[in-house]
Amino acid sequence: MTATATRADEAAPRAARPSRPDRPPRVISFRHRVSRWDLKVSPYLYISPFFIVFAIVGLFPIAFTAVISFMDWDLVRNSGQFIGFDQYAWILGQPQFWTALRNTFSIFLLSSVPQLIAAVFIAAMLDRNIRAKTFWRMGVLVPFVMAPVAVALIFSNMFGDNHGLVNNVLTSIGLGPIPWHKDPFWSHIAIATMVNFRWTGYNTLILLAAMQAIPRDFYEAARVDGAGPFRQFWSITLPSLKPTLIFVIITATIGGLQIFDEPRMYDQFGRGGAAQQWLTITLYLYDIGWGQWNFGRAAALAWILFLIILLIGLINLLVTRRLVRDEGRR
């Protein structure tokens, strides 16, 4: 008997075996259906409170402000008459708006650039193996948790024209006093100092967290190759921090263009100075809305500010994508 015949005899009984009857469809109980429904829907229920609250306190005010910006709004009757883009044209035709826009960008640049440089430097120092690291890391965050009004009151007294602490020190060493409240440039310096005092520690901790995520093998390999601390920082730390730096720059841009507390509390009147030396867009918006009681124009100015921030944010987003893509290619 050949091997082929043997295989055929073995395969014959298998082919003759009756096929198994089809299994009856399994009935899914109500408990299993609830379990599947819970698995699919529960994640959306867990995150829904944020979106519900955001829609109520975020999206609705934005949409309502957009509607009011096209109306001559009557606060007594709580209604308005549609007038189109007249409110926007009025805002753009006011010299105060352009003064406020110039002051806002000036204070933003004087605060953001030194703030980010100081935050990177302090984060690099805290990333090193120093004693009492937790104490120093918590210490840099203390100015951030202070009330903005308290910080503004303290610094406004420090930068007083006649009896301020800074001018007293300058006079004691033979230098002349600085007109902190009269000269636009020096008033911007004083307000930017308040902003830097509050936000440098916050940005420092964000950058420090990004630095600690960098693998230490990179630094050990660079140290073996003879690279010093500065070379390691320039070639390893900064390229790895690019996405985080862009995030910090975007948040600093949004906060800097919406600055309100510091210029509001810089003097006792809160109107941006006698000659509008430190008048910002938010101060001008506050004056139109609550000083002149014209909510239509205030809403139009709010949307102009929103569009400015959105434009700068989109530019930063494009730069961010390009930097991250270039880093991935390298």
C-alpha positions in Angstrom: 0.0 0.0 0.0 1.4 3.3 -1.0 1.5 6.4 1.1 -1.0 8.1 -1.2 -3.6 5.4 -0.6 -3.1 5.5 3.1 -3.7 9.3 3.2 -6.8 8.8 1.1 -8.2 6.2 3.5 -7.5 8.5 6.5 -9.1 11.4 4.8 -12.3 9.5 3.8 -13.7 9.1 7.4 -13.0 12.8 8.0 -15.0 13.8 5.0 -17.8 11.4 6.0 -18.2 13.0 9.4 -21.4 14.9 9.8 -20.9 18.7 10.1 -21.6 20.4 13.4 -25.0 22.0 13.7 -25.0 25.8 13.7 -24.9 27.4 17.1 -28.0 29.3 18.1 -27.5 33.0 18.2 -26.3 34.2 21.6 -28.8 36.4 23.3 -27.2 39.5 24.8 -28.6 40.2 28.2 -29.6 43.7 29.3 -26.7 43.8 31.7 -24.2 43.3 28.9 -25.9 45.9 26.8 -25.7 48.4 29.6 -22.0 47.5 30.1 -21.3 48.1 26.4 -23.2 51.4 26.4 -21.3 52.5 29.5 -17.9 51.6 27.9 -18.7 53.7 24.8 -20.6 56.6 26.3 -19.0 57.1 29.8 -15.8 58.8 28.5 -17.8 61.5 26.8 -19.9 61.9 30.0 -16.8 62.4 32.1 -15.5 65.2 29.9 -18.8 66.8 29.1 -18.9 69.1 32.2 -16.0 71.1 30.9 -17.5 71.6 27.5 -20.9 72.5 29.0 -19.4 75.1 31.3 -17.2 76.4 28.5 -20.2 76.7 26.2 -22.1 78.7 28.9 -19.3 81.0 30.2 -17.1 81.0 27.1 -18.9 80.5 23.7 -22.2 82.2 24.6 -20.5 85.5 25.8 -18.3 85.5 22.7 -21.3 85.1 20.4 -23.4 87.6 22.4 -20.6 90.1 22.3 -20.4 89.6 18.5 -24.1 90.4 18.1 -23.9 93.5 20.4 -20.9 94.8 18.4 -23.2 95.4 15.4 -25.8 97.3 17.4 -26.4 100.6 19.1 -27.2 98.9 22.4 -29.6 100.5 24.9 -28.8 99.4 28.5 -32.1 100.5 29.8 -34.3 98.6 27.4 -31.7 95.8 27.1 -32.1 95.9 23.3 -30.3 97.5 20.4 -30.7 98.7 16.8 -28.6 97.1 14.1 -26.1 99.6 12.6 -23.6 97.3 10.9 -19.9 98.1 11.1 -20.3 101.6 12.3 -19.0 100.7 15.8 -15.9 99.2 14.3 -15.3 102.2 12.1 -15.7 104.5 15.1 -13.1 102.5 17.1 -10.6 102.5 14.3 -11.1 106.2 13.8 -10.2 107.1 17.4 -6.6 108.3 18.1 -6.9 106.7 21.5 -7.2 103.3 20.0 -3.9 103.6 18.2 -2.3 105.0 21.3 -3.6 102.1 23.3 -2.4 99.6 20.7 1.1 101.1 20.6 1.3 101.1 24.4 0.0 97.5 24.6 2.6 96.2 22.2 5.4 98.2 23.9 4.6 96.8 27.3 4.2 93.4 25.8 7.6 93.4 24.3 9.3 94.9 27.3 7.8 92.2 29.5 7.8 89.1 27.4 11.3 89.1 26.0 13.2 89.7 29.3 10.7 87.4 31.1 11.4 84.4 28.7 15.1 85.0 28.9 15.1 85.0 32.7 12.8 82.0 32.8 15.1 79.9 30.6 18.1 80.9 32.7 16.5 80.2 36.1 15.1 76.9 34.8 18.6 75.9 33.7 20.0 76.7 37.1 17.2 74.7 38.9 17.8 71.8 36.6 21.3 71.4 37.9 22.1 69.3 41.0 21.8 71.9 43.7 20.8 71.7 47.3 17.3 72.3 48.5 15.9 72.0 44.9 12.3 71.7 46.1 12.6 74.9 48.2 14.0 76.9 45.3 11.4 75.5 42.8 8.6 76.5 45.1 10.1 79.8 45.8 10.1 80.9 42.2 6.3 80.4 42.1 5.6 82.6 45.1 5.1 85.8 43.0 2.6 84.0 40.8 0.3 83.2 43.6 0.3 86.7 44.9 -2.7 88.8 44.2 -2.2 91.0 41.1 -3.7 94.0 42.9 -1.2 93.6 45.8 1.7 93.4 43.4 0.5 96.5 41.4 0.1 98.5 44.6 3.5 97.6 45.9 5.3 98.3 42.7 3.4 101.5 42.0 4.7 102.8 45.3 8.2 101.6 44.6 8.1 103.5 41.3 6.7 106.7 42.7 8.0 109.9 41.2 8.6 111.9 44.4 8.9 109.4 47.3 9.3 106.1 45.5 11.9 103.6 46.8 13.7 103.4 43.4 14.0 107.1 43.0 15.2 107.4 46.6 18.0 104.9 45.9 18.9 106.7 42.7 19.1 110.0 44.5 21.2 108.6 47.3 23.9 107.4 44.9 23.9 110.8 43.0 21.6 110.0 40.1 18.6 112.0 39.2 15.1 110.7 39.7 13.2 109.1 36.9 9.7 110.3 35.9 8.1 106.9 36.2 4.5 108.2 35.8 5.2 111.0 33.3 7.4 109.5 30.7 5.8 106.8 28.5 8.9 104.7 28.1 9.7 104.6 31.9 6.1 103.9 32.7 6.1 101.0 30.4 9.3 99.8 32.0 7.7 99.9 35.5 4.5 98.1 34.3 6.6 95.5 32.5 8.6 94.9 35.7 5.4 94.1 37.5 4.4 91.6 34.8 7.9 90.0 34.9 7.8 89.7 38.6 4.5 87.7 38.5 5.0 85.5 35.5 8.7 84.6 35.3 8.3 81.9 38.0 5.3 80.3 36.2 7.2 80.1 32.9 10.2 78.8 34.7 8.4 75.8 36.1 7.0 74.9 32.6 10.5 75.1 31.1 12.0 73.2 34.0 9.5 70.3 33.5 10.5 70.2 29.8 14.2 70.2 30.7 13.8 67.3 33.1 12.1 65.3 30.3 15.3 65.5 28.2 17.2 62.1 28.5 20.4 62.5 30.6 22.2 60.2 28.2 22.5 63.1 25.8 24.4 65.2 28.4 26.7 62.3 29.4 27.6 61.6 25.8 28.3 65.3 25.2 30.4 65.4 28.4 32.4 62.5 27.2 33.0 64.3 23.9 34.4 67.2 25.8 31.4 69.6 25.6 31.2 72.2 28.4 28.0 73.4 30.2 27.4 76.2 27.7 27.9 74.0 24.7 25.5 71.4 26.2 22.9 74.0 26.9 23.2 75.5 23.3 23.3 72.2 21.4 21.0 69.9 23.6 18.8 71.9 25.9 17.6 74.7 23.6 16.8 72.4 20.6 14.8 70.1 22.9 12.9 73.1 24.4 11.6 74.5 21.1 8.0 73.1 21.3 7.8 74.2 25.0 9.3 77.6 24.2 6.7 78.2 21.5 3.9 77.3 23.9 5.3 79.7 26.5 5.6 82.4 23.8 2.0 81.9 22.7 0.6 82.1 26.3 2.8 85.1 27.0 1.5 86.8 23.8 -2.2 86.2 24.8 -1.6 87.4 28.4 0.5 90.4 27.3 -2.1 91.7 24.9 -4.8 91.4 27.6 -2.8 93.1 30.3 -5.2 95.0 32.6 -4.5 94.7 36.4 -1.0 96.3 36.4 -1.8 99.4 34.3 -5.1 99.8 36.1 -3.5 99.9 39.5 -0.4 101.9 38.5 -2.0 105.1 39.7 -5.0 106.1 41.8 -7.2 107.0 38.8 -6.7 103.9 36.6 -7.2 105.8 33.4 -3.9 105.1 31.7 -2.2 108.3 32.8 -2.9 112.0 32.3 -1.6 111.9 28.8 -2.5 108.3 28.1 1.1 107.2 28.7 0.3 103.6 29.6 -3.3 103.3 28.3 -3.7 99.7 27.0 -6.5 98.2 24.9 -8.2 96.6 27.8 -8.1 99.8 29.8 -9.6 101.6 26.8 -12.2 98.9 26.5 -13.1 99.2 30.2 -13.4 103.0 29.9 -15.8 102.7 26.9 -17.9 100.0 28.5 -18.1 101.2 32.1 -17.1 104.8 31.8 -19.0 105.9 28.7 -21.7 103.1 29.1 -21.5 102.2 25.5 -21.5 98.4 25.3 -21.8 98.3 21.5 -18.5 100.1 21.0 -16.9 98.1 23.9 -18.0 94.9 22.2 -16.5 96.0 18.9 -13.2 96.8 20.6 -13.2 93.4 22.3 -13.6 91.7 19.0 -10.9 93.8 17.4 -8.6 92.7 20.3 -9.7 89.1 19.8 -8.9 89.2 16.1 -5.5 90.7 16.9 -4.7 87.9 19.4 -6.0 85.3 16.9 -3.8 86.6 14.1 -0.7 86.6 16.3 -1.7 83.1 17.6 -2.0 81.8 14.0 1.4 83.2 13.2 2.9 81.5 16.3 1.2 78.3 15.3 2.7 78.3 11.9 6.1 78.9 13.4 5.6 76.2 15.9 4.7 73.6 13.2 7.8 74.5 11.2 10.1 74.3 14.2 8.7 71.0 15.3 8.9 69.5 11.8 12.4 70.7 11.4 13.4 69.2 14.7 11.8 65.9 13.7 13.7 65.8 10.5 17.0 66.4 12.3 
